[in-house]
Amino acid sequence: MLDMPTVNIDSHKINYKIEGNGKPVVLLHGWGQNLKMMDFVFNHLKNNFKVLSFDFIGFGNSEQPKTSFSVDDYVDCLKKMLDYFEMENPILIAHSFGCRVAIKYASKYKVHKMVLTGAAGIKPSKSLTDKMRIAIYKTIKNTLTLFHLFKLKDRIAELFGSADYKNTDGIMRETFVKVVNDDVMDVLGLITCPVLLVWGENDEAVPLAMGKLMEEKMKDAALVVFENDDHFAYYHQWSRFNRVLDAMLKGDVE
């Protein structure tokens, strides 16, 4: 398999592929994933659109960030990618973490349409158990810091952290903490382009209630639910997802 090209954005090499002609479409993968997760969409749309797919900085074959990134840093990177490839007023198709970037981007720049699946970005309200767990963790962390027991503190952080937190380290762990603490709730009302939300009925990572809330807060949004499926419903039911895309983008084929 031939190596894919890279583009240099702010001294970071980013792995990408771009094919086709027509209105610009940009594919944004989820946390811990890479552009291959969007290949079935890329191959489906490239005959009618100019499609860009890339690995976010820190994922796939793109370089690790030089310093920890925030969602806004990823938005800035996306803007520079689109400027580089001269893709104005794009259609954004995103999954999970990629949706955070898409939503923040669309709140600042012109976007033609968005299709968001399993969209992360709204911070869930914490249960009493969650609050107690956090309070215990903070107490232990502060005590270990006081006694300069930093290695033990890191081990405790891993015990209390989520699976995604445990699967990262160094700069990407710092990036993960910034990303999950970013809340898109305040910018949902700024999204003016048509938005299609696609959700797995049994999504535990980002519950369906989040999709219903996004549909309510955005000005022009509709929600489609894939029954009996989870956070990766778009991937498991790829053929159905492509049909949904065709319906959403029917008027955009040149």
Disulfide bonds with the S-S distance in Angstrom:
none
